[in-house]
Amino acid sequence: MSDVAERLGELRERGLYRRLRLIEGPQGPTVTLDGRQVLLLCSNNYLGLADRAAVREAAAEAALRWGAGAGASRLISGNMEPHLQLERRLAAFKGYERALLFGSGYLANSGVIAALAGRGEVVFSDELNHASIVDGCRLSRAETFVYRHADVEHLAWGLRQAGERASLVVTDGVFSMDGDLAPLPQLLDLARRHGARLMVDEAHATGAVGPGGRGSVSAAGLSGEVDVVVGTLGKALGSYGAYVCAEAELVELLVNRARSFIFSTAPPPSAAAAAMAALDVLEAEPELVERLQANAGILRRSLAAEGLAPGTSATQVVPVHVGEAEATMALCELALEKGVFAQGIRPPTVPEGSCRLRLTAMATHRREDLVAAAHMIGVAAREAGLVEAQPLAA
């Protein structure tokens, strides 16, 4: 047996083997998955804009006008008008001097952290931050202090220990696996007092929380005050790519120092145009954000009525905690048999023993579908022996 086969066998034994599932058609509240129609409860297309006609048409028109790809990195010959237009729109939307596009959220987080922190400095990272932040900390070659989740006292202790070496505090705004919010005012206060910058990843916050969907930083009243705001175009905005918002001088530094920007082909013009069209829709229809938040509340309450507590979630990301990987995937398959696609999340995405179904509400879900989905997951959990009690009265 080859070493590759041995590694795959080990993943299977530990319940960590993954396979690709085929979605046929666009990302809507229901999709055809491997030939079956199911309710989709694990998409990041939070506002349904990936399938919005205006967004699709903008992408198609841009591809016809500007080409299918940018052809080069931004610093070579790939800097095009759609990139500049979108950066201006994003900066205005977020309340910052400038924005800079990256090819993906992973490239943005890893590149920005490595550009802003280095040897001899300390980066402070929440223990539940996204993997792209974790890898950015590693690439920076700075010392990393991982503080307990949302624990400002632990962070304060670490900052005191670092002294003048404190460089950057980085956190998710909405945590991608638990759906809770970072304590941004306290984090900013600590960063200011210790001479460090604060960086917030708004990947799951843009379009989902805050006034008009402007994110967790805006919801906390800190637009323009948080030093660096990272966001994605591939979730609520329905496109692909990412951006960083900051003061103009810091953006210039990223243009010159962020390796993931310098050495990556620019995002395709169609993706930029689609994101601009999505921003148009979001600004014209802020009720989409309200609908998303309402649907998230319905999902959380419906799960709780089934005896499935959604933890600390306060957003559209709603986890159903199971524990071990094999039990999580068994629940995933049982729910799928009943017509609900809610993906199981296992290590290394989450720590050992904290596997869960990660459910996500969309603004385009119907109330009755969310209630029915929660019930079907509850039935599946009882069949799997994960919930003993009968569901509470509605």
C-alpha positions as CSV (number, residue, x, y, z in Angstrom):
1,M,0.0,0.0,0.0
2,S,1.3,3.4,-0.9
3,D,1.8,6.2,1.6
4,V,-1.1,8.1,-0.1
5,A,-3.4,5.1,0.3
6,E,-2.4,4.8,4.0
7,R,-3.1,8.5,4.6
8,L,-6.5,8.2,2.9
9,G,-7.3,5.1,5.0
10,E,-6.4,6.9,8.2
11,L,-8.7,9.8,7.3
12,R,-11.5,7.3,6.7
13,E,-10.9,5.5,10.0
14,R,-11.0,8.9,11.9
15,G,-14.2,10.0,10.2
16,L,-12.3,12.9,8.5
17,Y,-12.5,11.7,4.8
18,R,-14.0,14.3,2.5
19,R,-15.6,14.1,-0.9
20,L,-17.0,16.5,-3.4
21,R,-20.7,16.8,-3.7
22,L,-22.2,18.0,-7.0
23,I,-24.6,20.9,-7.0
24,E,-26.6,21.2,-10.2
25,G,-27.7,24.7,-11.1
26,P,-27.3,28.0,-9.2
27,Q,-27.1,28.5,-5.4
28,G,-30.7,29.0,-4.3
29,P,-32.7,28.1,-1.2
30,T,-33.2,24.7,-2.8
31,V,-30.8,22.9,-5.1
32,T,-30.3,19.7,-6.9
33,L,-27.6,17.7,-5.1
34,D,-26.3,14.6,-6.7
35,G,-29.6,14.3,-8.6
36,R,-31.9,15.0,-5.7
37,Q,-33.7,18.2,-4.8
38,V,-32.8,19.3,-1.2
39,L,-33.2,22.4,1.0
40,L,-29.8,24.1,1.0
41,L,-28.7,25.1,4.6
42,C,-25.0,25.4,4.2
43,S,-24.4,28.0,1.6
44,N,-22.7,31.4,2.2
45,N,-24.9,33.0,-0.4
46,Y,-26.6,34.8,2.4
47,L,-28.7,37.3,0.4
48,G,-29.3,35.1,-2.6
49,L,-27.4,37.5,-4.8
50,A,-25.3,34.8,-6.6
51,D,-28.4,33.9,-8.5
52,R,-29.8,37.5,-8.8
53,A,-30.5,38.4,-12.4
54,A,-28.9,41.8,-12.2
55,V,-25.7,40.3,-10.7
56,R,-25.5,37.6,-13.3
57,E,-26.1,40.0,-16.1
58,A,-23.4,42.4,-14.9
59,A,-20.9,39.6,-14.8
60,A,-21.8,38.5,-18.3
61,E,-21.6,42.0,-19.7
62,A,-18.2,42.6,-18.1
63,A,-16.8,39.4,-19.5
64,L,-17.9,40.4,-23.0
65,R,-16.4,43.8,-22.6
66,W,-13.2,43.2,-20.6
67,G,-12.5,39.5,-21.3
68,A,-12.8,36.3,-19.2
69,G,-9.7,37.1,-17.1
70,A,-7.4,40.0,-16.1
71,G,-4.3,38.3,-17.7
72,A,-1.8,39.4,-15.1
73,S,-1.2,40.6,-11.6
74,R,-2.4,44.2,-10.8
75,L,1.2,45.5,-10.7
76,I,2.0,44.1,-14.2
77,S,-0.8,44.6,-16.7
78,G,-3.9,43.3,-14.9
79,N,-5.1,46.5,-13.3
80,M,-8.4,47.3,-15.0
81,E,-11.2,49.8,-14.7
82,P,-13.6,47.4,-13.0
83,H,-11.1,46.8,-10.2
84,L,-10.7,50.5,-9.5
85,Q,-14.5,51.2,-9.7
86,L,-15.2,48.4,-7.2
87,E,-12.4,49.5,-4.8
88,R,-14.0,53.0,-4.7
89,R,-17.4,51.6,-4.1
90,L,-16.2,49.3,-1.3
91,A,-14.2,52.1,0.4
92,A,-17.3,54.3,0.4
93,F,-19.6,51.5,1.6
94,K,-17.3,50.7,4.5
95,G,-16.4,54.3,5.4
96,Y,-12.6,54.1,4.6
97,E,-10.2,56.1,2.5
98,R,-9.2,53.2,0.2
99,A,-9.9,49.6,-0.6
100,L,-7.7,47.0,-2.3
101,L,-8.9,43.9,-4.1
102,F,-7.4,40.4,-3.5
103,G,-8.1,37.2,-5.3
104,S,-9.8,35.5,-2.3
105,G,-10.3,36.0,1.4
106,Y,-7.5,33.5,2.1
107,L,-5.1,35.6,0.0
108,A,-6.2,38.8,1.7
109,N,-5.9,37.5,5.3
110,S,-2.6,35.7,4.8
111,G,-1.1,38.6,2.8
112,V,-2.2,41.4,5.0
113,I,-1.0,39.9,8.3
114,A,2.4,38.9,6.8
115,A,2.8,42.5,5.5
116,L,1.9,44.2,8.7
117,A,3.8,42.0,11.2
118,G,7.2,40.5,11.2
119,R,10.1,39.0,13.2
120,G,10.4,40.4,16.7
121,E,6.8,41.5,16.8
122,V,3.7,39.8,18.3
123,V,0.3,39.1,16.6
124,F,-2.7,38.4,18.8
125,S,-5.2,36.1,17.3
126,D,-8.6,34.8,18.7
127,E,-8.4,31.0,19.1
128,L,-11.5,30.6,16.8
129,N,-10.2,32.8,13.9
130,H,-10.5,31.5,10.4
131,A,-7.7,29.2,9.0
132,S,-6.6,32.0,6.7
133,I,-5.8,34.2,9.7
134,V,-3.9,31.3,11.4
135,D,-1.8,30.8,8.3
136,G,-1.2,34.6,7.9
137,C,0.2,34.6,11.4
138,R,2.5,31.7,10.5
139,L,3.7,33.4,7.3
140,S,4.4,36.7,9.1
141,R,7.2,35.0,11.2
142,A,6.0,37.1,14.1
143,E,5.3,35.5,17.4
144,T,1.7,34.6,17.7
145,F,-0.3,34.9,21.0
146,V,-3.6,33.0,20.7
147,Y,-6.0,34.4,23.2
148,R,-9.1,32.5,24.4
149,H,-12.2,33.1,22.4
150,A,-13.5,36.7,22.8
151,D,-11.7,36.8,26.2
152,V,-10.6,40.5,26.5
153,E,-8.9,39.9,29.8
154,H,-6.7,37.1,28.4
155,L,-5.8,39.4,25.5
156,A,-5.0,42.3,27.8
157,W,-2.6,40.0,29.7
158,G,-0.9,39.0,26.5
159,L,-0.5,42.6,25.4
160,R,1.0,43.5,28.7
161,Q,3.5,40.7,28.4
162,A,4.4,41.7,24.8
163,G,5.0,45.4,25.7
164,E,6.5,47.3,22.7
165,R,6.5,44.2,20.6
166,A,2.7,44.2,20.2
167,S,2.0,44.7,16.5
168,L,-1.4,43.5,15.5
169,V,-4.7,42.2,17.0
170,V,-6.7,40.2,14.5
171,T,-10.2,38.8,14.9
172,D,-13.2,37.6,12.9
173,G,-16.1,40.0,13.1
174,V,-18.7,37.2,12.9
175,F,-17.1,33.8,13.7
176,S,-17.6,31.5,10.8
177,M,-18.3,28.3,12.7
178,D,-20.2,29.6,15.8
179,G,-22.0,32.7,14.4
180,D,-21.2,34.9,17.4
181,L,-19.8,38.4,17.3
182,A,-16.4,39.7,18.4
183,P,-16.3,42.3,21.2
184,L,-14.9,44.9,18.9
185,P,-15.1,48.0,21.1
186,Q,-13.1,46.3,23.8
187,L,-10.6,44.9,21.3
188,L,-10.1,48.4,19.7
189,D,-9.6,50.0,23.1
190,L,-7.0,47.4,24.1
191,A,-5.2,47.7,20.8
192,R,-5.0,51.5,21.1
193,R,-3.7,51.4,24.6
194,H,-0.9,49.1,23.7
195,G,0.1,50.7,20.4
196,A,-1.1,47.8,18.2
197,R,-3.3,47.9,15.1
198,L,-6.7,46.1,15.0
199,M,-7.7,44.0,12.0
200,V,-11.2,42.6,11.6
201,D,-12.3,39.9,9.1
202,E,-15.8,40.8,8.0
203,A,-16.2,37.8,5.6
204,H,-19.4,36.6,7.3
205,A,-20.5,40.1,8.5
206,T,-20.6,42.1,5.2
207,G,-24.2,42.0,3.9
208,A,-25.4,40.2,7.0
209,V,-25.1,42.5,10.0
210,G,-24.9,46.2,10.7
211,P,-26.8,49.1,9.2
212,G,-27.5,48.3,5.5
213,G,-25.3,45.2,5.8
214,R,-22.1,47.2,6.3
215,G,-20.8,44.6,8.8
216,S,-19.8,44.1,12.4
217,V,-17.4,47.1,12.5
218,S,-20.2,49.4,11.4
219,A,-22.6,47.7,13.8
220,A,-20.2,48.6,16.6
221,G,-20.0,52.2,15.4
222,L,-16.3,51.9,14.5
223,S,-16.3,52.5,10.8
224,G,-13.0,54.3,9.9
225,E,-11.6,53.6,13.4
226,V,-10.6,49.9,13.1
227,D,-7.3,50.0,11.3
228,V,-7.8,47.2,8.8
229,V,-11.1,45.7,7.6
230,V,-11.0,42.6,5.4
231,G,-14.0,41.2,3.6
232,T,-15.1,38.9,0.9
233,L,-17.0,39.2,-2.3
234,G,-17.9,35.5,-2.4
235,K,-20.4,35.2,0.4
236,A,-23.3,37.8,0.8
237,L,-22.2,39.7,-2.3
238,G,-22.6,36.6,-4.4
239,S,-19.3,36.9,-6.5
240,Y,-15.7,35.9,-5.9
241,G,-12.6,37.7,-4.4
242,A,-11.9,39.8,-1.4
243,Y,-10.9,43.3,-0.3
244,V,-9.1,45.2,2.4
245,C,-10.2,48.6,3.6
246,A,-7.8,51.0,5.4
247,E,-6.3,54.4,5.3
248,A,-4.7,55.3,2.0
249,E,-1.1,55.1,3.2
250,L,-1.6,51.6,4.7
251,V,-3.2,50.4,1.4
252,E,-0.1,51.7,-0.4
253,L,2.0,49.6,1.9
254,L,0.0,46.5,1.1
255,V,0.4,47.2,-2.7
256,N,4.1,47.1,-2.1
257,R,4.4,44.4,0.6
258,A,1.5,42.0,0.5
259,R,3.0,39.0,-1.4
260,S,-0.4,37.4,-2.1
261,F,-1.4,40.6,-3.9
262,I,1.8,41.2,-5.7
263,F,2.2,37.7,-7.0
264,S,-1.4,36.7,-7.9
265,T,-3.3,37.3,-11.1
266,A,-5.9,40.0,-10.6
267,P,-9.5,39.0,-10.1
268,P,-11.5,38.6,-13.3
269,P,-13.4,41.7,-14.4
270,S,-16.7,39.8,-14.3
271,A,-16.2,39.1,-10.6
272,A,-15.7,42.8,-9.9
273,A,-18.7,43.8,-12.0
274,A,-20.9,41.2,-10.2
275,A,-19.8,42.5,-6.8
276,M,-20.6,46.1,-7.9
277,A,-24.1,45.0,-9.0
278,A,-24.6,43.2,-5.7
279,L,-23.7,46.4,-3.8
280,D,-26.3,48.2,-5.9
281,V,-28.9,45.7,-4.9
282,L,-27.9,45.8,-1.2
283,E,-28.0,49.6,-1.1
284,A,-31.3,49.7,-2.9
285,E,-32.9,46.8,-0.8
286,P,-31.5,47.0,2.8
287,E,-34.6,44.9,3.8
288,L,-32.7,41.9,2.5
289,V,-30.4,42.2,5.6
290,E,-33.5,42.4,7.8
291,R,-35.0,39.3,6.1
292,L,-31.8,37.4,6.6
293,Q,-31.6,38.3,10.3
294,A,-35.3,37.3,10.7
295,N,-34.7,34.0,9.0
296,A,-31.7,33.3,11.2
297,G,-33.9,33.9,14.3
298,I,-36.5,31.5,13.0
299,L,-33.9,28.9,12.4
300,R,-32.3,29.3,15.9
301,R,-35.7,29.2,17.7
302,S,-36.9,26.2,15.6
303,L,-33.7,24.2,16.4
304,A,-34.1,25.0,20.1
305,A,-37.6,23.7,20.0
306,E,-36.2,20.4,18.8
307,G,-33.8,20.2,21.7
308,L,-30.9,21.4,19.5
309,A,-29.3,24.4,21.2
310,P,-27.6,26.7,18.7
311,G,-25.0,27.8,21.2
312,T,-23.9,31.4,21.2
313,S,-25.0,32.2,17.6
314,A,-26.5,35.6,17.1
315,T,-26.3,35.6,13.3
316,Q,-27.1,33.7,10.2
317,V,-24.4,31.0,11.0
318,V,-26.2,28.5,13.3
319,P,-24.2,25.5,14.6
320,V,-25.7,22.2,15.8
321,H,-23.0,20.8,18.0
322,V,-22.5,17.0,17.9
323,G,-19.0,16.2,19.2
324,E,-17.2,13.5,17.3
325,A,-16.6,13.3,13.6
326,E,-18.3,10.0,12.8
327,A,-21.5,11.0,14.7
328,T,-21.5,14.3,12.9
329,M,-21.3,12.8,9.5
330,A,-23.9,10.2,10.4
331,L,-26.3,13.1,11.3
332,C,-25.4,14.9,8.1
333,E,-26.3,11.9,6.0
334,L,-29.6,11.3,7.9
335,A,-30.6,14.9,7.4
336,L,-29.8,14.6,3.7
337,E,-32.0,11.5,3.4
338,K,-34.8,13.7,4.7
339,G,-34.1,16.4,2.2
340,V,-31.9,18.9,4.2
341,F,-28.4,19.6,3.1
342,A,-26.5,20.8,6.2
343,Q,-22.8,20.0,5.9
344,G,-20.8,18.4,8.8
345,I,-17.8,20.3,9.9
346,R,-14.8,18.4,11.3
347,P,-11.1,18.9,12.2
348,P,-9.0,20.7,11.1
349,T,-11.8,23.3,10.6
350,V,-12.9,23.0,14.2
351,P,-11.1,21.5,17.2
352,E,-11.3,17.8,18.1
353,G,-14.5,17.0,19.9
354,S,-16.4,20.1,18.6
355,C,-17.7,18.7,15.3
356,R,-21.0,20.1,14.3
357,L,-23.5,20.7,11.5
358,R,-22.9,24.3,10.3
359,L,-26.3,25.6,9.2
360,T,-26.7,28.9,7.4
361,A,-29.9,30.9,6.8
362,M,-30.4,32.8,3.6
363,A,-32.7,35.8,3.0
364,T,-34.4,33.8,0.3
365,H,-35.5,30.9,2.6
366,R,-39.2,30.7,3.4
367,R,-40.2,30.6,7.0
368,E,-42.0,27.3,6.7
369,D,-39.0,25.7,5.0
370,L,-36.7,26.7,7.9
371,V,-39.2,25.3,10.5
372,A,-39.6,22.1,8.6
373,A,-35.8,21.7,8.2
374,A,-35.2,22.2,11.9
375,H,-37.8,19.5,12.6
376,M,-36.2,17.1,10.2
377,I,-32.8,17.6,11.7
378,G,-34.3,17.1,15.1
379,V,-35.9,13.8,13.9
380,A,-32.5,12.8,12.5
381,A,-30.8,13.6,15.7
382,R,-33.2,11.5,17.7
383,E,-32.8,8.6,15.3
384,A,-29.0,8.9,15.7
385,G,-29.4,8.9,19.5
386,L,-28.0,12.4,19.8
387,V,-31.1,13.9,21.4
388,E,-33.0,12.0,24.0
389,A,-35.8,14.4,24.9
390,Q,-38.8,14.9,22.7
391,P,-39.1,18.3,21.1
392,L,-40.5,21.1,23.2
393,A,-43.9,22.5,22.4
394,A,-43.7,25.3,19.8
